[in-house]
Amino acid sequence: MKRSLSLLTLCSTLISFLTPLSVVAAPSTRPDKTVECDILVVGGGLSGIATAYEGLLAGKEVCLTEITDWMGGQISSQGTSALDERPTQRQKLFYSRGYLELRKRIRQTYGELNPGDCWVSDSCFLPRDGHKVLVSLLKDAQRKGRGKLQWFPNTVVKEIETANGGKIIDGAYAIQHKPASGAPPINTFTLSQTIEDAYTYENSSRLSKSIIRFVPNQGNKGNAPSWYVVDASETGEIIGLADVPYRLGIDPRSYLEPSSSSATNDPYCTQGFTYTFAMETTKDSQQHEMPSFYPQYSPYYSYELKRLASFELVHTYRRIWSPKKGEPMKFGGINFTAPTPGDISMQNWTWGNDYRPGTAQDNLIYTRGQLQASGQLEPGGWMGGLRTDALRKGEEISKGYFYWLVRGTTDSQLGEGVKKPHPNQRYLKGLNSPMGTAHGLSKYPYMREGRRIIGRPGYAHPQGFTIEEIDISRRDYNDEYYQKTLPARMYRRLKGSLAGLEAISVLTGQKRPEDVARRTRSTVFPDAVGIGHYAIDFHPCMTKSPPEAPGNTEREGERRGAGQAYPFQIALRAMIPQKIDNLLVAGKSIATSHIAAAAYRVHSFEWSAGAAAGTTAAFALKNNVAPYELVDELPRLEPQLIELQRLLKQNNNPTAFPDTSIFNQNWNDWK
């Protein structure tokens, strides 16, 4: 007999895989409508869009939910519409087919790829246009593949139903909201003012709600799951709600994660999140009113480094619109063009509008213990899994940062005499502004890290599959720090794991660790279903609470793991959670360590992961096979896995970079 349950109550503890999950009754509130899907995608960011794109091209019925009313996540609702790419991959245009189409349509929209003339990227553009491009992209995929897209903006998942002893998600309850009668439009209020309301079934003075029950397409039959749910949310929301095993924050130092800043795990220290905003250069000086909360945050703001201490440099870093090219400038070795009236800049700066809590008193993403204590793992108790007050303070620090840019004269890292006022700027707000909000902030913060699943145990991964620091980092582990900090046995295991074909000689003591040259490539995964390439880039949490406290510092050692990475792969095992057989994970919540996650988070990676999720879900439905069955016999040959990889390549969704091989050590040319 099928039984209903809230995902929040799937497990009160991380129990044995064979122990049945407890169940509770479905919500007492009846749904306003029931919707059938082949694939339910939770989260409309780039990974979710890519999942939907491939699902539609495969002819599937895709339901796509998103907490905001824009598709695109990073490039739209989060305001970071500056594509983070590495030079070699960009030069070769070695990306998933949907990502290439996205870049093509941005160029077609403006007549050029970089209408902002920014210097951080080859493509900076307006967030609202990112949304429009993706709407057209999915519409064309629906027509071409004869699939069906059902788009649910302003929608959050509240509860799920399970069957088969908790192994199958059999339904999901979601809440879609719109303005209540007589209330202001959506995007009038900030996220911190509306998020708790959005997760509440009852109507309010601000929001009118509809309850939607998503269920599998009744036409799908077979022994394998009849539909798939894909968590493409920004914080790993469904894995938190489902209570499957996951990690959050810093992992303990080990031979796999040797640069960890802690000997033990710390789930409260995740990377900073950022509310972006847009500002326009004006010909004349503008009046700026100091926010009432500015004194609280002013001790935090800084240009950070002397080579970056230029307003013009910071302004043009992520300039998203430039109607007239300015004069050439150079500062700190960086070439750019000067701001001119009409230029629009999007701001995303570490010692500016990053909010970086790192303690149990102020962390944004609630840990499992905090979820339990706050009642979010009780039936119907899920509220999104985020600390509302941290969102509010993130909003405030961002608005204060604009005032610091235009009127501030202090610098927390560089001291007096560095920061000068630059009043010829206007803060852009309004429903027709670049961010599409009355308050001028992005609709949702740019998230760099969320909950990360622990994959299923298997060969060489008895505790569960995870992509680790040493799988991708270019770091020189011969450095004296590692030899002195790591215990001798741990250091030998580290060097042995990086020794490639000489690993056994090192691990057995036949060769000294210092005598073996490390491999110069990333780990080659037999179940690769996607690719990515970016530096391991940290925006570390702060040491004390609150983050903006005068004299506060970044968590010591957090940046040690930062640096260059080799081109890397996305393993299918990293997308398959424990316990639930029809849940796939895309985006930033795949099974990566804290350090590896700092590279597995940018635009093209998110798309590749989503393309893999959409293709895998469609393949599983067509072939009546569960995704875990494609990898459960590794390292033995998996014929159906090979068939899936062949399909991905056939569809121009790369699973490996050129010349990927365990024998090819020459990856140093990839910049």
Backbone hydrogen bonds, N-H to C=O, Kabsch-Sander energy under -0.5 kcal/mol:
donor,donor_aa,acceptor,acceptor_aa,energy
3,R,162,T,-0.7
5,L,160,I,-0.5
9,T,6,S,-2.4
10,L,7,L,-1.5
15,I,13,T,-1.5
19,T,16,S,-1.1
21,L,165,G,-1.0
22,S,10,L,-0.7
24,V,4,S,-0.7
32,D,211,I,-2.6
33,K,211,I,-1.4
35,V,213,R,-2.7
37,C,215,V,-1.9
38,D,61,E,-2.9
39,I,61,E,-1.9
40,L,228,Y,-2.9
41,V,39,I,-0.6
41,V,63,C,-3.4
42,V,40,L,-0.6
42,V,230,V,-2.8
43,G,41,V,-0.8
43,G,65,T,-2.3
46,L,72,G,-0.6
49,I,45,G,-2.8
50,A,46,L,-2.4
51,T,47,S,-2.0
52,A,48,G,-2.4
53,Y,49,I,-2.8
54,E,50,A,-2.2
55,G,51,T,-2.2
56,L,52,A,-2.8
57,L,53,Y,-2.1
58,A,54,E,-1.3
59,G,56,L,-1.9
60,K,55,G,-2.6
62,V,60,K,-0.7
62,V,148,K,-3.1
63,C,39,I,-2.7
64,L,62,V,-0.5
64,L,150,Q,-2.7
65,T,41,V,-2.6
66,E,152,F,-1.8
72,G,44,G,-3.3
75,I,72,G,-1.7
76,S,73,G,-1.5
78,Q,73,G,-3.0
79,G,76,S,-1.3
80,T,74,Q,-1.2
81,S,79,G,-1.8
82,A,80,T,-1.8
83,L,123,S,-2.0
85,E,83,L,-0.7
90,R,86,R,-2.2
91,Q,87,P,-2.7
92,K,88,T,-2.1
93,L,89,Q,-0.7
94,F,89,Q,-2.0
95,Y,93,L,-1.3
97,R,652,N,-1.0
100,L,96,S,-2.2
101,E,97,R,-1.9
102,L,98,G,-2.1
103,R,99,Y,-2.3
104,K,100,L,-2.2
105,R,101,E,-2.4
106,I,102,L,-2.0
107,R,103,R,-2.0
108,Q,104,K,-2.1
109,T,105,R,-2.1
110,Y,106,I,-1.6
111,G,107,R,-2.6
116,G,124,C,-1.5
117,D,114,N,-1.6
119,W,316,T,-0.9
120,V,317,Y,-1.5
125,F,81,S,-2.2
128,R,434,P,-0.6
129,D,126,L,-0.9
130,G,126,L,-1.2
131,H,127,P,-1.7
132,K,128,R,-1.7
133,V,129,D,-2.5
134,L,130,G,-1.8
135,V,131,H,-2.2
136,S,132,K,-1.9
137,L,133,V,-2.0
138,L,134,L,-2.4
139,K,135,V,-1.9
140,D,136,S,-2.1
141,A,137,L,-1.9
142,Q,138,L,-2.4
143,R,139,K,-1.8
144,K,140,D,-2.7
145,G,141,A,-2.7
146,R,142,Q,-1.1
147,G,142,Q,-0.9
148,K,60,K,-2.0
150,Q,62,V,-3.0
151,W,149,L,-0.5
152,F,64,L,-3.2
154,N,68,T,-2.5
155,T,66,E,-2.9
156,V,175,I,-2.2
158,K,173,Y,-3.1
159,E,173,Y,-1.6
161,E,171,G,-3.1
162,T,3,R,-0.7
163,A,168,I,-2.3
167,K,163,A,-0.6
167,K,164,N,-1.2
168,I,163,A,-1.9
170,D,161,E,-2.5
170,D,168,I,-0.7
171,G,161,E,-1.2
172,A,214,F,-2.0
173,Y,159,E,-3.0
174,A,172,A,-0.5
174,A,212,I,-3.0
175,I,156,V,-2.9
176,Q,210,S,-2.9
177,H,154,N,-2.5
178,K,208,S,-1.9
180,A,206,R,-2.7
183,A,180,A,-2.5
188,T,185,P,-1.2
193,Q,190,T,-0.8
194,T,190,T,-0.7
194,T,191,L,-1.1
195,I,191,L,-2.7
198,A,194,T,-2.5
199,Y,195,I,-1.2
200,T,197,D,-1.7
204,S,207,L,-3.0
208,S,178,K,-3.1
210,S,176,Q,-2.4
212,I,174,A,-2.6
212,I,210,S,-0.6
213,R,33,K,-2.4
214,F,172,A,-3.1
214,F,212,I,-0.6
215,V,35,V,-2.5
217,N,37,C,-2.0
220,N,217,N,-2.1
221,K,219,G,-0.6
228,Y,38,D,-1.9
229,V,582,N,-2.6
230,V,40,L,-3.0
231,D,229,V,-0.5
231,D,584,L,-2.7
232,A,42,V,-2.1
232,A,230,V,-1.1
240,G,236,G,-1.7
241,L,237,E,-2.6
242,A,238,I,-3.1
243,D,239,I,-0.8
244,V,239,I,-1.4
247,R,452,R,-3.4
250,I,266,D,-2.1
253,R,262,S,-1.7
254,S,257,E,-0.7
260,S,257,E,-1.7
266,D,250,I,-1.8
269,C,266,D,-1.0
270,T,268,Y,-1.2
272,G,539,H,-2.5
273,F,355,Y,-2.1
274,T,446,Y,-1.8
275,Y,353,N,-0.8
276,T,274,T,-0.8
277,F,347,Q,-0.6
278,A,440,G,-0.6
279,M,345,S,-2.3
280,E,426,R,-2.8
281,T,343,D,-2.4
282,T,424,N,-1.9
286,Q,423,P,-2.0
294,Y,291,P,-1.6
296,Q,293,F,-1.2
297,Y,293,F,-0.9
297,Y,294,Y,-1.0
298,S,294,Y,-2.2
300,Y,297,Y,-2.4
301,Y,297,Y,-0.8
302,S,351,W,-2.4
305,L,303,Y,-1.6
308,L,305,L,-1.6
309,A,306,K,-1.3
310,S,308,L,-2.5
314,V,310,S,-2.4
315,H,311,F,-2.9
316,T,312,E,-1.9
317,Y,313,L,-0.9
318,R,314,V,-0.6
319,R,316,T,-1.3
320,I,344,I,-2.0
321,W,344,I,-1.5
322,S,115,P,-1.8
329,M,336,F,-3.5
331,F,334,I,-2.0
334,I,331,F,-2.0
336,F,329,M,-2.2
338,A,327,E,-3.0
342,G,281,T,-2.8
343,D,340,T,-2.4
344,I,321,W,-2.8
345,S,279,M,-2.9
346,M,318,R,-2.5
347,Q,277,F,-2.3
352,G,349,W,-1.6
353,N,349,W,-0.5
354,D,349,W,-1.6
355,Y,273,F,-3.2
356,R,354,D,-0.5
362,D,359,T,-1.1
363,N,359,T,-1.9
366,Y,364,L,-0.7
366,Y,385,G,-2.2
371,L,367,T,-2.6
372,Q,368,R,-2.5
373,A,369,G,-2.5
374,S,370,Q,-2.1
375,G,372,Q,-1.1
376,Q,371,L,-2.0
377,L,371,L,-0.8
378,E,375,G,-1.4
381,G,378,E,-2.6
387,R,364,L,-2.5
388,T,386,L,-0.7
391,L,387,R,-1.5
392,R,388,T,-2.3
393,K,389,D,-2.3
394,G,390,A,-2.0
395,E,391,L,-2.0
396,E,392,R,-2.2
397,I,393,K,-2.6
398,S,394,G,-1.3
399,K,395,E,-2.0
400,G,396,E,-2.6
401,Y,397,I,-1.6
402,F,398,S,-1.4
403,Y,399,K,-1.4
404,W,400,G,-2.2
405,L,401,Y,-2.5
406,V,402,F,-2.0
407,R,403,Y,-2.8
408,G,403,Y,-0.8
408,G,404,W,-1.3
412,S,301,Y,-2.5
415,G,411,D,-1.8
418,V,415,G,-0.7
422,H,406,V,-1.1
425,Q,423,P,-2.2
426,R,280,E,-2.4
428,L,278,A,-2.4
429,K,427,Y,-0.6
430,G,437,T,-2.8
433,S,430,G,-2.2
436,G,433,S,-1.2
437,T,430,G,-0.5
438,A,187,N,-2.7
439,H,187,N,-0.5
442,S,276,T,-2.0
443,K,77,S,-0.8
444,Y,77,S,-1.9
446,Y,274,T,-3.6
447,M,445,P,-0.6
451,R,235,T,-2.2
452,R,247,R,-2.8
453,I,589,S,-2.1
454,I,245,P,-1.8
455,G,453,I,-0.6
455,G,465,F,-2.5
456,R,576,I,-0.6
458,G,461,H,-1.5
459,Y,634,L,-0.5
461,H,458,G,-2.3
464,G,461,H,-1.6
465,F,456,R,-0.9
467,I,591,A,-2.6
468,E,466,T,-0.6
470,I,256,L,-1.7
471,D,468,E,-1.2
472,I,469,E,-1.8
473,S,469,E,-2.3
474,R,564,Q,-2.3
477,Y,475,R,-1.0
479,D,476,D,-1.4
482,Y,479,D,-0.8
483,Q,479,D,-1.4
484,K,480,E,-2.2
485,T,481,Y,-2.8
486,L,482,Y,-2.0
491,Y,487,P,-2.8
492,R,488,A,-2.2
493,R,489,R,-2.1
494,L,490,M,-2.3
495,K,491,Y,-2.6
496,G,492,R,-2.6
497,S,493,R,-2.3
498,L,494,L,-1.0
499,A,496,G,-1.0
502,E,499,A,-2.0
503,A,500,G,-1.5
506,V,502,E,-1.5
507,L,503,A,-2.7
508,T,504,I,-2.1
509,G,506,V,-1.1
510,Q,505,S,-1.5
511,K,505,S,-1.8
515,D,512,R,-1.7
516,V,513,P,-1.3
517,A,515,D,-0.5
519,R,498,L,-2.6
523,T,471,D,-2.5
525,F,523,T,-0.6
528,A,525,F,-1.4
529,V,570,I,-3.2
530,G,570,I,-0.8
532,G,568,F,-2.1
536,I,563,G,-3.2
537,D,535,A,-1.1
537,D,598,A,-1.4
538,F,536,I,-0.5
542,M,356,R,-2.6
543,T,553,T,-3.0
549,A,546,P,-2.0
552,N,549,A,-2.1
555,R,541,C,-2.8
558,E,555,R,-1.9
560,R,557,G,-1.3
561,G,558,E,-0.6
562,A,559,R,-1.2
563,G,536,I,-2.0
566,Y,472,I,-2.9
568,F,532,G,-2.9
570,I,530,G,-2.6
571,A,569,Q,-0.6
572,L,527,D,-2.2
574,A,571,A,-1.2
575,M,572,L,-2.0
576,I,573,R,-0.7
578,Q,454,I,-0.5
580,I,578,Q,-1.7
581,D,167,K,-3.2
581,D,579,K,-0.5
582,N,167,K,-0.6
583,L,580,I,-0.6
584,L,229,V,-2.6
585,V,575,M,-2.2
586,A,231,D,-2.3
589,S,586,A,-0.9
590,I,587,G,-1.2
591,A,574,A,-2.5
592,T,590,I,-1.7
593,S,467,I,-2.3
597,A,593,S,-2.6
598,A,594,H,-0.5
598,A,595,I,-1.1
599,A,596,A,-2.0
600,Y,596,A,-1.8
601,R,599,A,-1.7
602,V,599,A,-0.8
604,S,84,D,-0.6
606,E,602,V,-2.6
607,W,603,H,-2.0
608,S,604,S,-2.3
609,A,605,F,-2.9
610,G,606,E,-2.1
611,A,607,W,-2.8
612,A,608,S,-2.1
613,A,609,A,-2.2
614,G,610,G,-2.9
615,T,611,A,-2.2
616,T,612,A,-2.6
617,A,613,A,-2.5
618,A,614,G,-2.1
619,F,615,T,-2.6
620,A,616,T,-2.7
621,L,617,A,-2.1
622,K,618,A,-2.2
623,N,619,F,-2.3
624,N,620,A,-0.7
624,N,621,L,-0.5
625,V,620,A,-1.8
629,E,626,A,-1.6
630,L,627,P,-1.8
631,V,628,Y,-1.1
632,D,628,Y,-1.0
634,L,631,V,-1.2
636,R,633,E,-2.2
642,I,638,E,-2.1
643,E,639,P,-1.7
644,L,640,Q,-2.1
645,Q,641,L,-2.6
646,R,642,I,-2.2
647,L,643,E,-2.0
648,L,644,L,-2.3
649,K,645,Q,-2.3
650,Q,646,R,-2.4
651,N,647,L,-1.8
652,N,649,K,-1.8
653,N,648,L,-2.5
660,T,657,F,-1.4
664,N,661,S,-0.8
665,Q,663,F,-0.8
667,W,520,T,-1.1
667,W,665,Q,-1.4
670,W,667,W,-1.5
671,K,669,D,-0.9
